[in-house]
């Protein structure tokens, strides 16, 4: 899950190299401006679905039965490299997905290592040797700030694994269909939205009673219903994109007018 649009210089965190580092608070979300989607754990869907369209994407990996595996994501933009929920440095939504909240840390499996290693994005401006909370104590052990980050990473990985089971059951029941939609913005620009997957309502309604009861009892059914409801946010995202496009045009006109002859 090393997202190159977010992590620009991921390196293994090592006490010998990084002991002087201190860490500030994540407050500048311009680092996410190139992310048009972000991974969600299944447990995040109830909160994320209140603000973002929640859809599924193929992970590029196949399971033991040869089926393509999927993952839930929150859609942040309608075109590649576009985040409509960031304005300048501000995050313009109430919920921040855990994938982003764990930044600038992440875990990665290292060849020959018995456990995943903790990595940091060394390019992040929030690291300093003068200000913030230290990452390591004088003894080279994790300081409280780093210990909190490690605990968060552990919870994140646990939820990511549980999400794989959630998605495996959806795939096994063959409940997904490809999402395709075309839209036209007020300025005439047309968008084709595809490459995502959503729950096929017909297939969901056609399930036998046993799997429906199973999903009701384990909470999956409510998550699928929330996912379906979240698709209503697509219209709001189109409106958000149209406003941003208009603001860009207006700014260009003002700049052109300011630079004209007196």
C-alpha positions, 0 to 999 in steps of 0.5 A, spaced: 500 500 500 505 504 498 501 510 494 506 514 490 501 519 489 502 520 497 509 517 499 514 521 495 521 518 499 519 512 503 525 509 507 525 504 513 525 508 519 532 506 523 534 509 530 541 510 528 539 514 522 533 517 524 534 518 532 535 526 531 528 527 528 522 530 531 515 530 528 510 535 527 502 534 526 499 533 520 495 539 518 497 540 511 493 536 506 496 538 500 500 532 500 494 528 498 492 533 492 494 527 487 490 522 490 483 521 486 481 515 491 484 512 497 483 505 500 478 504 506 477 499 511 471 495 511 470 498 518 470 505 515 465 505 510 459 507 515 463 514 516 466 515 509 459 513 506 457 520 509 461 524 505 464 520 499 462 515 494 464 508 496 466 503 490 470 497 489 476 496 485 480 490 482 487 490 486 491 486 481 491 480 485 488 473 484 485 469 490 487 461 490 480 460 486 483 464 480 478 470 482 480 477 481 480 480 488 477 487 490 478 493 495 473 498 497 475 505 496 473 512 497 472 516 491 476 523 492 476 525 484 473 524 478 479 524 474 486 521 475 490 525 479 485 530 482 482 530 489 476 534 490 476 534 497 483 538 498 483 546 497 490 549 498 492 545 505 485 544 507 482 537 507 474 539 506 471 533 509 469 531 516 472 524 515 479 523 514 480 516 511 485 512 516 490 511 510 491 518 510 491 519 517 497 514 518 501 518 514 507 519 514 508 512 517 507 506 513 509 498 514 512 494 509 514 487 508 521 486 508 525 480 504 528 476 510 525 480 516 520 476 521 515 482 521 513 488 517 518 494 518 516 501 519 517 506 514 516 514 513 516 518 508 522 522 508 520 527 503 515 530 508 516 537 511 513 535 518 520 532 520 525 536 523 530 536 528 528 542 532 521 542 533 515 537 534 515 530 538 521 526 538 521 519 534 526 516 539 529 516 546 536 517 548 536 509 548 534 509 541 527 506 543 521 509 540 518 515 544 511 516 545 509 519 538 512 513 535 509 508 539 502 511 538 504 511 530 506 504 531 500 502 535 495 505 529 499 502 524 498 495 527 490 497 528 490 499 520 493 492 518 489 488 522 483 492 519 486 491 512 486 484 513 479 483 515 477 487 509 480 482 505 475 477 508 469 482 507 471 483 500 473 475 498 465 474 501 463 479 496 467 476 490 465 469 492 457 471 492 459 474 485 455 481 487 459 486 483 458 489 477 462 494 473 460 502 474 459 506 468 457 513 467 457 519 463 456 526 465 457 533 462 459 539 466 456 546 465 462 548 461 461 542 456 466 538 458 464 530 458 467 525 463 466 518 463 467 514 469 469 507 469 474 502 472 470 501 478 465 496 481 459 497 485 454 492 488 449 489 483 442 490 486 439 485 482 444 480 484 443 482 492 436 481 492 436 474 488 441 471 493 438 465 497 436 466 504 442 463 508 447 468 505 443 474 506 441 472 513 449 470 514 451 477 512 445 481 516 448 477 522 455 479 521 454 486 519 456 485 511 449 487 509 449 494 512 455 496 509 453 494 502 447 498 503 451 504 506 456 503 499 450 503 495 447 509 498 454 513 498 453 513 490 448 519 491 455 523 492 457 522 485 452 528 483 455 532 489 462 531 486 460 533 479 458 540 482 464 540 486 468 539 480 464 544 476 465 549 481 473 548 481 473 549 474 469 555 474 473 558 479 480 556 475 477 560 469 475 566 473 482 566 476 485 566 469 480 572 467 482 576 473 489 575 472 489 576 464 485 583 466 490 585 471 496 584 466 492 588 460 494 595 458 492 600 463 
